[in-house]
């Protein structure tokens, strides 16, 4: 591949693999997203919902993981056939521009003013975990150590390093979480078939008191708005668009584009299976153990409360194993989120005319700057709010709002930018519109809930 992963020219063209074994070499972008998803959404937001609602809201989590993937696929297809970065594409949405940036770019920048709360909760969680493991070092010191550590890992981090480390971290914790899920069945908190059926029965509804938590969990579990937007960079850096080649109205180009899109489908589908399994596992542990005892993770006791899912299912010896695993899960979120954010913001700054993202020097400099800026900001926010669960759920709420912008982009890509030769099947479009309508419905519920809460305070 070229030294610049965003260069698309004929010298990089490569035929797509057709056998599944050949495709395995080119999977990876979706698993970087999984490393981000499995941290804040699954370990904190999902278990908080399970602890508060019990089994009844499990279907919300499953639907959240399944329906949003179609929007991710539409962004991915656009990156492959056009070679455009996320904000190059969004900057071409119809509507007003302010300077060089479209309304979509500026709106995203405004919404992202709230989003750092979420990752601030994550870096705080890392500090809390390390403080429990080594109590002689205070939480603030661990947070101050974690921030520059993740910066140093990302500021020059190349795609291959990011992909491999993400896979390692989520793989290890997935194995341990599965062991805990099995272990709980040999305790007093063993799950029954009736409880699982209750969790899958969406017609039972959700208790009014946990609707707000469910909305935030829907926004933060599965692929969130920022993860969908970051997916394009990982596809481009993996070489999907470069191997497809510049767009040409020829049978050869159409064949390559369809082939690499098919590889991308497998990448997204398999990574979806991973984060859906992890999400459901965390939810079940929270519902079975924490809800049964009336425990709710919050404040500086968040990590101690979460560890009960493991100590109560496997014994006290599991606390240290949980802490090690939880550290890697949360740190993987810091790692992959910083990698994605440094690219997203650099690209957005390019779209409004502040830098040139396609100049490797300019892009590399801005990514390096942001790689140090964001962890410092996340740490400062944690020191101010000091409540990881609140911070993560607040970020989840804004993630749901960002998904609306992602939906607008996805519909535009599907019906205005997608070449006719790449149009999908009717069944795909049905799934796509189920995804779109589910996200819009979520947004309406979120607005109504916010108005209700406001009126109750007036």
Buried (B, 14 or more C-beta within 10 A) or exposed (E): EEEEBBBBEEEBBBEBBEEEEEBBEBBBBBBBBBBBBBBBBBBBBBBBBBBBBBBBBBBBBBBBBBBBBBBBBBBBBBBBBBBBBBBBBBBBBEEEBEEEBBBBBBBBBEBBEBBBBBBBBBBBBBBBBBBBBEEEEEBBBBBBBBBBBBBEBBBEBEBEEBBEBBBEBBBBBBEBBEBBBEBBEEEEBEBEEEBBEBBEEBEBEBBEEBBBBBBBBBBBBBBBBBBBBBBBBBBBBBBBBBBBBBBEEEEEBBBBBBBBBBBBBBBBEBBBEBBBBBBBBBBBBBBBBBBBEEBBBBEBEBBBBBBBBBBBBBEEEBBBBBBBBBBBBBBBBBBBBBBBBBBBBBBBBBBBEBBBBBEBEBBEEBBBBBBBBBBEBBBBBBBEBBBBBBBBBBBBBBBBBBBBBBBBBBBBBBEEBBBEBBEBEEEBBEBBEBBBEBBEEBBEBBEEBEEEEEEEEE
